[in-house]
Amino acid sequence: MSKNDRLKSHPIHVEEVQLVAESSHQSAQATPPAQKGRRGILVAAAAKAKHTTSEPGVTSGGRRKHSGAEPDSSKTTAVPPKAQQTLPACAKSKGQGLGSGSKQHHAKKAAGKKSQAAAVAAQVQQGVSKSEPKVLSLPRPPTLPPPRAPSIKKYSPADLQQGLKRGTLFRAVIRYNASDTSQAFATLPGLSHDILIKGALAQGHSMEGDEVALLILPFQDWYVRSEPARGAGRAGGPASAGATREGTPAKAAGQPGAKTLAAPSGSGAVVPVPQPGASSPHGSKKHPEAEGPKQAALPSTPLGTDGVHQLASQLDKSLVLEPAPSAASPQALLGHLQLLLSRNPSARATGAVVGILQPSPRRERVVGMLLADPRTRQLCLVPKSPCLPRMSVDASRLPDSIKRAMAAATGTQHLLVSGRVLQWKDGMECPTAEVRGSLGQAGDLLSETAACLASEGITQGDSFDSKVMACLPQTPWRIGEEECVGRRDLRSARTFSIDPPTARDLDDALSIQELGGGSYRVGVHIADVSHFVRHATELDEEALTRSTSVYMVHNVIPMLPRLLCEELCSLNAGVDRLAFSIVWDMGADGSIRSTWIGRSIIHSCAKLSYLHVQEVLEGREPADCPGLTPVVLTPGHTWEEIKRDCLALHALAKALRAARFQRGALRLDNTKLFFALDKAGNPVDFIAEIQTDANRLVEEFMLLANTTAANKIADVFPDRALLRRHPAPSPSKLTQLAGQLEALNVTLDVRTAGSLQASLERLRATHSDANLVSAVTQMVTKPMTTAAYFCTGTSEDASGWGHYALAAPRYTHFTSPIRRYPDVAVHRQLAAALEVEAGAEPAVALQRWGCPEAEELERIALHCNERKSAAKAVQDGVLYLHLLQMLERKPHACWAVVVGVGGPRYLDVYIPLIGKELRVQVSDLVAPGPSPRNVVGAWDKQDMRLTLSAGQQEAEAEWAKALRPVVVAPGVESACLPLTLRLLSQLPLIVTSKTRGDGSPAYLIATAYLAGPAVTQPTPMLDQA
């Protein structure tokens, strides 16, 4: 049965929903109010983000430093003995839904149908007419195999404290696989692979983002990976796929060989370690699309002392699975685990949650649909995030506005609500939740955007509190004599900004002066936000709380009031502005001869866009470009001077860039979309961002400024500098990826960032197919970690301060203080460092500029990491919403590159046009003709290829047969059956979006672009230039 079949909903009338309040012994207890103010923000941030790390191959989350601090026992929740619990009926897994999938459940459901009509109707709102029933829907719960049930003892708060101290337990942040929540993961520093936490029993009552106490299970309870031929897909998530006609060469240069490829860590399914005389805990049926690698038989009973030594003799006589209590420590156990993993590459270290140390903030900001359970006739909150469990709701506590909205909804409408988790006690089938308010109807673009913001805890908007606004200077404002003290007057320097055409918050500007003899004086001038945002003021508190501006398709939620970010701080042309400047004297080869850093006053003579500069670099006049806004210059400057400056900056930027890559830097560009909107705000067209020489010019000088600032504050304050580091990816993951691609005639040298960059450059030079290069770049991006802010005082080893991708031993953010709070903190540290170099006492200078101690600065860094991640999630989520709406109205035919072949039932593809990965089900493919037929797949396991051909039955994918007219991307041609699919070959797809009937979020879906469907050629609304 397909996933879509399993998710078909049961309609149920509102009038027939019995709104039953929970019994008193299960009544929800309200959680204490969250801490307020700066301290509360920072404590909460430290608790959440201290150990957060990325799922292998996922770059959206931060990778933080592990801390050995013990938990506060007052905030510690012990998990009950899992061996004594039964599988919850309201399962944690999205697939499990609200029922257990058992025979008893189906019997109850059948009985419920008979008695439903006679049930006493509980009115959702008094006065609702029974003659016009309102319909709610809920997905049908699929049947899942029972999870493995290892023996896990009960841990009291004292046991947790002792286990964490001795190293038998580990702190970690749990992350759930969105495609299969029976699998969760946790990262432990020093291990090459994440710890697998499989099954509801092992996962306890944990939720996405919880900081948990993790017990590593004995070796006999570990799993081994069972992988189809794949690329570098993340755990359980869709990777990418493609196809070629049988007998013709792949569109990608070089036909991939027929080799068996193991998936990288963190991707694909897992199966238990086979045990002698024991059947699989999932039953005797094997995974239909994959078979596990060979593995030596392991004991099926607890090892004991004899068993440990017997197993150690099979692997390595020096190995023991669990260190003696007297020798136990986190480092010792991690060392043994890593050695065991290195000797058993197919093994997956497995653990269990034995306590929740710090609940995730996501428990306080649940967003989803309010639906009715047809089995219990109770209300439940179905989160939009597939990583969260479904939650029961006490109908008697619903706000009146929610009751009215539910009564007014039709059978196809679903209400988006915000809520919070109340509790999840022992024996409860699922957690209870409290609904706070309505966000609007699901599917509406504005409502869905509000849901994205609410789910990430971004509740602020354009408006600011009156106390914050009271911190702003009176207008009209001008630079006074007191502001000039201690500043260098650079108003005579020819300075200009280069930004996107629509930018209003101008953080940075550039200047260049020829000194003669092939030397130049180049200045990077950054808005002096710290002059207006004083430490410990209400304005500073609000800026820290927000931490970053949030950029969406239709608007921006600013970090600072618009009076600052668009006027007083913004380096607008034609007005004097306060700045923090870094000025270098450098040679024509980009070599730095001298550096000056200080506060300044500048006067920008022009606001240029990237388009203006690109026209100049390509030898054209912007005035001759239709639709390009003319540049307005202030008196005393000419366009010829501006052009000469742009060309000189470009030459220096190329030299700096070449030197940076020579030092070993790595650049991975991924697709970013821009949308054209109609007057109603709906997307009507999109285009991918194009990285031009003008973008690279600005980028190179911003990188140089950030690196210069990092070196200065780290030299002066090595114990409390706010830096940004990017840890190197796991060598084993990159090596595994390189092995997979080598089998496909794609060679990657992954020893260093520089060697990886050189490999990608060679790939671009030898393969003209941009789609292939884009897909390989995406594969390389997956194993990468995420850069994060940190305080040097919390990291004793300076070798861990560096930035892997930039090949920089020190790096920070200095150039965007209008939209990033860490840049404001760095400005303050830089000002203090300059005073120390001028003779001031460090403590006096730090206090004068409001620079916090190392411990508080680390909490600021963690909070900013979390808010930056939240802002990115909102930005990506809103872009995805617009893409779904656009593709629903205008399905697109485009090329897709095969990055995973998973047997006869599905493909994983990467679609370069939209920069998205997608799983394509063979059941969604339709063979065109007068009577559309289904498509069947023939899987050749030995050669790892899938052949698609027309079947004999009528096609079941009604959505694919009834597509709207299709927009065909340039260069895309329809294919004909049969098709043979291999890794890195290409397949033309028609991509659209679809909404499930149960109210679940819309999602991308695709079918093969085969000869037959009516298509229309697009009329581009956005100019690629």
N, C-alpha and C positions, 0 to 999 in steps of 0.2 A: 504494500500500500504506500503511495507517495506521501510526502510530507503535507502537500496541499490537501490530499484526501483526509489525512488524519486531523487536519485543522478545520474541517467543515464544522460549522456552528449549529447549535440547536436553538431555534427561536423560542422565546418564552415571553408571554404577555406580562406587562408590568402589573396588571391587576391580579395575576396569578402568582406573583412573587410574594412569598410570605417573608416580610422583613422581620427577622427574628433577632432580638437582642441577645448578646452572649450571656451565659449564666454568670452569676456573681463571682464564682471562683475563677472565671477566666476574664473578668472585666479588666479593661486596659488601665494601666497606671501611667499617668503623664510623666514624662521625663522632666528633670529639673531644667529650668531655663538655661540657655547657652550663656557663657560668659560674655560680657560686653566689653567694649573698648579695645585698646591696643593690646593689652596683655592677653585678653581672652582670644583675640584673633591669632596671636602668635603661638599661644599654648595649643590651640586647636590645630593650627597648621603643623606644628612640630609633631603632635601626636599622630596626625594622619599621614604626613609625608615622609616621616623619618626613614621608613624602610620601603617606600613604594618603588617598584622597579618595573621595567617593561617586559611584557610577554615577548619571547624570542621572535624577532622579526617585526615587532610592532614599534613604531617610533612616536607614538602619540603620548606616551606616559613618560614621566621622568625617572631616572635611575639614581636613587639616593644612597647616601653613605649609611652603612649598617652601624647601629649603635648598640652597645651592650648594656645600656641602662635598664635597670629592673623596673617592672611596672608598678604602679600604685595599686596596692591590693584592693583599695576601695573602689577602683574602676575595673576590677577584673571579674569576669564571669566564667565560672567553670562549666565545662560541657559535661553532661551526664554520660554514664557508660553507654557507648553505642552498641555494644553487644547485646544489651538488654532492651534496646528500642526496636520498634517496628518501623518499617518504611512509612513515612507520612503519607496520608491520602492526598493532602494538598502539597504536592511535591515541589521541591526546590527547582527542579528542571523545568524549563519552558515546555519541553516536550511532554512532561508528566501532567501538566495542566492542574486541574483541581481535583482529579480523582486518581486512584491508585492504578487504574487499568486492570483491576482484578476481576474475577468472576463475580465476587460479591458486589462490586461496584456496578457491573452491568445488570445484575439482578435487581439491585435497588433502583437503578435507572428505569428499568422496565416497569417496576411497580410504581415508580413515581409518575410515569406517563399515564397509567390507568387512573391514578388518584388525583392527578393534577387538576382536572376540570372541576373536581369536587372540593378542592382545597379552599380553605377560608382565605379570601384575598385580603392582603394587608395594603391599605392605600398608601401609595408613595406621597400623594398630596390629597388632602381632603377636598372632595368635590370633583375628582377625576371621573369622567364619564366612562362607564363600562361598555358602552356601545361602540367605542372607538379604541380598541386595544392598542397599546404601544408595544413594540417588539424590541427585545434586547437579545443579544447573541453571545454565545460563548463557544470557544473551540472545543471540539471533541477530544478528550484526553487519549493520547495514544498509549499503547501497552509497551512498557519498557522492561528489559530483563532486570532481574534483581541485582542490586549491587553486591560487591564482595563485602563481607562483614568481618574484618579483622578484629581481634580481641583488643579493646581499648579500655583501660581502666579509668575510673573517675578521678579527676584531678581537682583538689580543693585549691583555693587561692594560695594557701601556703605551699602546696605541692608545685603550683605553677612558678611561684617565686624561686623555690629551690631548684627546680628543673632548669629554669632560665639561667640561674647563677652557675650551676654546675656544668651546663652545656649539653644536657640530655634533651632539652627543648630549645626551640629557636623562635625568635621574633620574626614575623614576616607579614607582608600584606597579601591577602588572597585575591586572586583575579580569576574570574569565571570565563570559560570558553563560551562566547556568545552563541555559537552554533550548536553546542552540546554542553549544557551546564552540568551534566554528570561528571565533567572534567573541569577541575580547577587547578590553578598553578600558583606557586610561590617561588620567588628567587632568593637564594641564599648566597652571600658573597663567597667567592672562592670555588663555587661549583660551576662546571661547564654547562650543565643542563638545569632547567627548572625542576622543582619537586612537583610531582603529580599528586593531586588529591582527588581520588576518584570515588564517586558515589556519595549519596546523601548522608550515609552513616559516617563516613570519614570526614565529610565536610562540616558536620555538626550543624549548628544553627547560624553559621557564618553567612555573611553577605558580601557582595562585591565591595572591595576597598577596606574591609575590616582588618585591623592589625590583630593577628592571632598568635597563639602559642602552638607551635608545630612540632609534632612528634614524628621522627623518621621511623617508618615501619621496618621490621626485619626483612632480610633479603628475600626470604621465601614469599613475602607479600608484595614484592615489586612486580612491575609489568615490563613486557618487552613491546617495542613498537612493531606495528603491522602496517606496512606502507605500500601503496601503489606507486607507480612511477609518477613523480611529482617534481615541481620546482620548489622554490623556497617559500612555500605558503606557511602562514602562521597556524597555530593550533586550531584545528577545526574550522578555520575560516576559509573563505573561498580564495583560491589562488587564481590561475588564469589558464586559458586553453585555446586551441586553434586547429586548422585542418588543411589538407591539400587533396586534390583529386588523385585517386590511386593511379599509379603509372606516370605521373607528372612530377617534376621536382618541386620541393617545398619553395614557397615564396621567399623564405629566409635563405640567404646564401649558405650553401653547404647543407646537404640533407642529413638530418640527425641520424646517428646510428641506433641500432636496435639494442640498447643496453638497459639492464635493470638498474634503476636509480633509487637509492634510499632517500627518504625525505629528511630534511634537517630536523634538528631537535625542536620540539614544540609544535610539529605539524602532524596531521594524520591521526589515525585511530590508534588505540592501544589495546592489547589483549593481555590477560594475565600470564605470568610465567607458567609454562606447562609443568605439571607435577606428576610424578609416577603414580599410576593407579587412580588418578583423580580426573574427573571430567571438568571441562571449563565451567567456571561459575556462571557463564552466560549461556550454558546449555551446550549440546553437542554440535549445533549448527555453527559452521565457521562464518566469519565475515564474508559477505557475498562478493566483495570486490577486492579483497586482499588476503594474503596469508602471511602469518608471522614468520620472521626469520628463524633459522635453526637455532636452538638454544639447548645447552646441556641440561639434563633433568636435575631439578633441584628438590630438596626435601619438602614434603607437604605438611610436615608437622613442625612445631617449634624446635629449633635446632638444639638448644641446650649446649653445654660445654663441649661434649663429644662432636655434636653436629657442627659447631663453629670451626673446630679444628679440621674436621673432615672436609668441609667446604673450602677452608683456607688452603688445604693441600691440593685441591683441584685447581685453584686459581693462583695463589701465591702463598708460600708458607708464612710470609710476613703479615698477611692480611688477617685481621680480626674484624668482625662486624660491629661490635660494640665495645668501646674501651672500658677497662675496669673502673669502678667508681673513683678510686684514688687517683686515676690518671685522666679522668674525664675533663674535657674543656671544649668550648665551641670550636676552637681551632683544631684540636686533635680529632674530634669526630668528623669535622668537615674534611680534614685531610684523608681520613680513612674512606669517607664516602667518595671523594674525588678519585682516589686510587681504584676503588671498586668500579666506578663508572668507566675509568680509562681502560680497565682490563675487560669490561663487558660493554662494548659500545652500543649493543642493542637493548641493554637494560634501561629502565626508566625508574629512577629513585622515587619512591612513593611514601607519602606521609599522611597524617591525620591531624585534624584540628582538635585540640584538647582544651582550648580556652580562648575566649575573645578578650583581648587585652584592651583594645580601644575600638569602639564601634565606629564605623565609617560615617562621615558627614552625609553620605548619600542616604542614610536612613532618615535624615531629616528633610530630604527634598525628593520625595518620590513623585514622579509624574506618570500618569497613565490613564487608561479607560476605566470607567466605573461600569461594571457589567453584573449580570445576575448568574449565579451558578444553577444550572437546571437540575443538578442532583440534590442540592440542599435547599434551593430556593432562597439562599442568602446572597447578599451583595459581596462582590469582591473587587479589589483594585488590581488591574492587570497593568504592570509597569510597561512603559515604552521600551525601557532597557531590557533586552533579553537576558541580561546577567542577574536580574533581580527576581525573586520568587513572587508568585501571586499572593495577595494578602486579603484576608477577610475584613469586612467593614461592618461595624455596628450601625444599622440603618437608623436607629433612634438618635444617633449623634450627627446625622447629616445636617449641614446647614440648610435652611429653608430654600435658599436660592438654588441649591443643588437639586432638591426635591422637585422644584418647579421646572427646572431645566430637563430633568429626566422625564417628567410627565409630558412635556411638550415635544420630546424627541420622537422621531419616526423610527421605523424598524431598521432603516439603513443608516441612521445617525448614531454617533457615539460621542459621549461627553468626555472631553479631556479635563482632568482634575489634578490638582496638586495635593499632596498629603505627606504624612510622616509615619514611620513605623513606631508602633507603641511597644510591643513586646512579642517575644517568641519563646514561650515557656515550654518546659518539658511536657511531652504528651500532646502538645497542640499540633494540629495537622499543618498549619501554616501560620505565619505571623499575623498579628492584627495591626490594622492601620487606621489612622484618623484622616478623614478628608477635610482639607482646609478651604478650598475654593475652586471655582470653575475657571478654566483657561479658554473655553470656547469649544466649538465643534471640531472633532478630528477631521483632518483633511483640509481645513482652511489654512491658508498660508500664514496668516498672521497668528492664528491660534497655535499652529505647530511651531512657529518661531518663538512664541511666548513659552511653549513647553520646553524647547531647547534651552532657553535662558533659565527657566525655573529649575530644570534638572541639574544644572551646573551651579546653582546657587547665586546666579547673577540677577539680583532683584533690583539693582539700581538702574535708573534711567538717565535721561538728560538733566533732570532737576537735581539740585543739591540743597541740603539743609540750610536754614537761615544762619546757623552758627558758622557753617563753612563759608557761606557767601560773605559773612562779616569780616573774614580774614583777607578779602580782596582789597586792593588799593582803590581809592576813589578815582572816578573817571571825570573828565579826561586826565590821563596820566602821562607825564613826561619824565625823562631822565633828569634828576636833579644833581646838584653839585656833590651831595653826599654819596650818590651812587657812582660817581666818577673816581672817587678816592680808591687807590689801589688797582685801578684798571688801566690797561694799555689802550690808547685811542687808535683804532684801526679803521676809522671811518673813511680815510683816504684810499684805502686799498679797494681795488675793483672786485667786489664780492657779489655773488649771485647764487640762487638756489636752483636745484634740479630735482623735480618731484613729478609724481603722476599728475595729469592735467587737472584732476578734480581735488587734489590735496588742499586742505585748508590749515592744517597744523604743520607748519614748516619748522622742523627740528634743526636742520643743518643747512649750511651754506659753504661755498668753496671760494678760494681766491688763489691766484697765482701771479707771480711777478718774476720776470726774467732778470737774472743778476749778471749775466754775461759769462763768457767762458764755459758755456754749456751748463750753467747752474741755474736753479730756480728756487724761489721761496714760495712754498705752498702752505695754505692755511685751511684748516677745517674748523669751522665756527659753529658751536652748538648752543642752542637756546639755554640761557642761564635760569632754569626753572627754580633752582634752589634759592635764588634771591627772593622769589615770591612765596615759595612753599617753605615756611620756617619750621624747624624741628619742633615736634610736640604740640603743634597747634591743631585746631579742629580740621583745618584744611589738610595738614599732613596726615592726620589719622584717617581721613576719608580717602586720600590718595593711596595710603598703604592698604586700606581695606579693599579697594578696587584693584590696585596693583598694576593694572594694564587697561588700556582702551580696548574695546571689543568691536572689531570691524565685521560688519555683515553686508549682505548684498545691497540692502536698501537704506541702511543708516549706520551710525557709529554711536556707541555708548562711550563717552569720553572718560578718561581717568580724572581730568581736571575740568573745572567750569570753563565754558566756552570763552569767557572773557580772557582767560589765560591762554588756553590752548590755541585759540584762533586769532587772538589779538595781541595782548601784552607780551606773551612769550614767543609767539610765532615770528619767525624772521622774515616778515613781509617786506616787499620792496618799497623803497621810498621813505622809510622811517628809521630812526635810530633805535637800536635794540641792544640789550645787555646779552653778552655771550660768554661762553667758556671756550677758549681757543687753544688749538695746538698748531704750532707753526714749525715747519721743517725747512732747512736749507738742504737741497738734495741735488745730486748729479743727474745727468740725462739718463743714466742707467738705473735710476731709482735709489741709489745708495744714499743713506742718511748721513749728513755731515754735521748737523747741529739740530737741536730741538728746543723750542721754547713752549712752555705751558703756562697759561694764566688767564685771568678774567679780563674781559675786554668790552669795548663798545664798537659795534659795527654798523654799517649802513649798506644794505643790499641794493644793488642798482637794477636788478631784474629778477623776475620769477620765470624760470625756464621749465619746460616739461621735458620728459625723456624723448618725446617725439621731436621737439625742436633740436635737441642736441644730436639725435641720431641723424637727422637731415644734414646737419653740419658735417658730421663725421663721414657721411657718404657723399659729400661734395655737392649737396643740393641746398637751395635756399628755402627755408621754412615758409617764406612769404609766397612761394610758388606752389605750396602744398594745399589743395582744397580742403576746407574744413578745419585747418589748423589755426588756432587763435594767434593773432600777431603778438609779438613780444613788445612790451612797453618798457623803455629804458628811462632811467632818471637822467636829468641834465648832466652833461659833462662826460658821458660815455657814449661810444659808438658801437654799432653792430659788428663792425670789422674787428674791434678789440675783443668783443665777446667771442666771436668765432675763433680768433687766434688763441684765446685762453682755453677754449674747449679742446682745440686740437693739441695744444701743449699738455693739458691734463690727460688727454687720451693716451698720448705717447708715454707719459710717466706711468699711467695706470697699467699699460701693457707690460712695461718693464717690471713693475712691482708684482704683477700677477705671475709673470714668468718666473721670477725669483721665488715666489711663494710656492709654486708647484715644484720648483726645483728642490725646495726644502722638504717636500713630501706631502703637500696638501691634497685633499680629495674634494671633488665637487660632484654632488648627485642632484640633478635637477629632475623634479617630478611635475606632472601636469597640474596647472592651476587654472581654473575657469573663471571667466568674467561673463556676466549676463547683461543683455539689453532688456529693459523693462518697458512695458507699455504704460499708459497714463494711470492705469489701475494698479500698477506695481507687479503685474504678472510677467514672467519671463517669456520673451518672444524669440530670442536667439542667444547663442553663446559663442565664445571664442576662447582658445587657450592662450595663456600668457606667453609672450615671446621674449626671451632674455636677449637683449641687444647690447651692443658695445656701450651705449649710453648708460644702461643699467650697471654694467660691469665697471664703468669708470667711477661712478659714485660708490659702488660697493667696495672697490679696492681701497679708496681713501678712508671710508668708514672703518674697515677692518684695521687699517694702519692706526687710526686714532684710538680704537678700542684696545689694541695691543699696547700702544704707548701708555695709555692710562693705566692698564693693568700692571705693567712693569713698574710704574711710578708708585702706586699705592702698595704693591707687594714688597717693594724695596724698603719703603719707609715704615710700613705697618705689616710686617710679615705674620703677625699673630692675629690680625683682624681685618684683612683685606677681603672685600666682596668680589669674588671672581666667578667665572663661568667655565665649567669643565665639561669635556665630552669624553667619557671613557671609551677605550677601544672595544670593539665588538669581540665576542667570544671567538678565539682562533679556531676552535673546533667547528663552529657553525660556518665560518667562512671557508674553511678547508673542505667541509662537506659540500658546500655549494660549488666550489671550484671543481671538485670531482664530478659532480653531476653535469656541469657545463662542459667539462673536458670530454665527456662521453658524447657530447653533441657538437664537437669540433669548435667549441668556444673556449679559449684559454684565458684564465684569470690568474694573475700572480697576487695572492692575498697576504703576503708576508707583512706588508706595511701599507699605510694609506697611500703613500706615494707610488708603490708598485701597483696597487689596485687602480689608481688614477691612470697610470701609464697603460695598463691593460685595456681600460675602457677607451682611451684615446686610440689605441691600435684597432680596437673593434670598430670605432667610428670611421677610421681611415680605410679599413679593409671591407666593410660591409656598407653598401649604399642604402640598405633598407632601414629607414628610420624606425619602423615599428619593432624590428628585432632589437635594435640598440635600446629603445625605450623599455622593452620588456626585460632585457638583461639588467638594465639600470634599476628597474623596480625590484628585481630579485636581489640585487646587491644591497638595496636600501633596507630590506627586511631585517637582516641580522644586526643592523646598526642600533646602538643605544641612543638615548636622548640626552642632550646637553642640559645642564642644570646649574643653578646658582649655588654657591656654598661660601662659607667663611673659612679662610685659611687657618684660623685658630682651632678649628675642629678637625683638621687633617694634618697630622704631624709629618707625613711623608710628602715632601714637595714634588716628588716625581709623579704624584697622582693629581697634580693641579692642571695638567695640560689639556689641550683641545685636540682630539684625534684628527678630526676632519681638516682643521686649519693648520695642523702641524705646528702649533704654538704652545710653548711651555707655560705661558700665562695669557689669559684672555678675560675680558670683562665686557660689560655693556655700558657705554658712555654717551652714545650719539643720539639717543631718542628719549630724553627725559620728559617730553610732553606726554608720551603714551606709555612709558614703562617706569615703575617706581624704583627698580634697582639702579637705573641710571641716575636718579636723583640722589640715592645713597652714595653712589660712586662719586658724583660731583662734590658732595660734602667731604668725602675722604680725600679726594684730590686737593681740595682747598686746604684741608688740614695738613696734608703732606707738604704742600708748598710753603706753608708757614713754618713747619718743622725745619725744612731745608733753609729757611731764612733765619733760623736761630731760635724759634719758639720751643717751649717744652712740649713734648708729644701729648702729655695728659691735658695740658691747657688748650692746645690746638684742637684736640679731639672733642673736648667738652664745648669749646666755642662753636664748633660746627655741628654739634649734635650727633656725633658718631657713636653708636652704641658699643657696648662690650661684646666680646666674641660670642657669648652664649645667646644674647638677644639678637645679634646680627645673623646667627645661624637660623634662628626662628623666623626672622624676616625673610631670609633666603628660601626657606622651606615653604612659607606662605606664598611667596611670589612664584615659586615653581608650581604650586598647586593652582593658583589663579591663572597663570599662563597656560597651563594645560586645560583648564576649564574654558578659557577664552578661545583656545584653538578648537576645542570640541564644539563650541557653539558656532564658530566660523565654518568649520567643516560641515556641521549638521545643517546649517541654513543653506549653504551651497548645495548640499545634497537634496534638500527639499525643493529648491528651485530646479535642480536637474530633473528630479522625478516629475515635477509638474510640466516641465518643458517636454520631456520625452513621452509623457502620457498624451500630450496634444500633438506632438510631432515625433513619432518613432523615427530613429535614424538607422540607416544601414552603414556599417563601418567595419574595418578590419579588426580582428581579435587575434592575439598571439597565444598559442597553446603553452601554458606553463604547468599543466597537470593533466594527466590522463588517468582516470580513476576506475577503470574497468568498463563494462558495457553500459553503465547507466548514466554517467555524467562526465562532464569536462570542466576543467578550471581554466578560465581565460583571463587575459589582461587586455583591456581595451584602451589603446593609446589616445584615441580621440577625446575621451572623457577622463582618462587617468584612473579608471576604476577596475577592480577585479570582480569577477562574477562566476558563479557556478551555473553551468548550462546543463539542464536535465535533458537526456535523450527523449524523454516523454514529451518535452515541449517542442520538439522538432516536427515539422509538417512537410510531407512530400507534396508539392503543388500539383494541381491537375483539376479536371472537371469534378472529381470526387477526391478531395484531399485525403491522403493516407498517412498512417503513422510511419515513423522512422525507427528502424531497429539497429542495434549496434552489435557487431561481432568483435569480441575482444581476443587479441592474440597476445597471450601473456608472455610468450617467449620473446617476441619482438617488441613488446610494449607498444602496441598500436591498436587503434580502434577504427574499424571500418563501418561507416554508416550507409545504409541502403534503404530503399522504400519497402515498407511492410505491406501486408495484405489486408490490414484492418483499417477502418475509418479512423482518422486522427482524432484523438481525445482532447487536444489542447484547443478548446474553442476560442480562447483569447488570441491565439496565433492565427486562426483562420479568419478572424474578424478585425485585423489590424487596420488602423487608419492609413491613408496614403503615406508612404514612407519617404523621408528625405534621404537621399543617397549622398554620402560624403564623397568628395572628389577622389577619383581613382579606384573606387570600389566597384567590383563586378560581381554579379550573382554567380553562384556555383551550381553544379549539377551532381546528382547522386550517380554512383556511389562516391563517397569521400573517405579518404584514409587520414587519420589524425595521429600525429606524432608530436613530441615535445618540440617547441619553437617553430612549428609550421603555423600557417595562418588560415583563418576561416572567416568568411564574410558573415556577419550577424546583423539581425535587426534587433535593436535594443529599445525597449520601452519600459514603462513602469506599470505596476499592477497593485491593486488594493485587495486584501483578503476580506471576505465577508464578515469575519468575526470582529472587525474593528482594529485589528493589528495594523501597525504602520505600513505604508506603501513601501515597495521594494523594487529594485531593478530586476528585469527578467529579459531573456533573449531567446530568439529562435534563429535557425540558420537562414541566411539570405539566399534562397534558392530561386531558380528561374520560375516566374509565375506571378508573384504579387504585384499589384499596381503600385508604381512608385512615381515620385515627382522629384525633379532636380531642384535643389535649393537656390534661392536668391539671397546670398549672404547679406545680412543687415550690418555686420561688423566688418570693417576693413582690416584685413590682416596686417596692413602697414601700420 
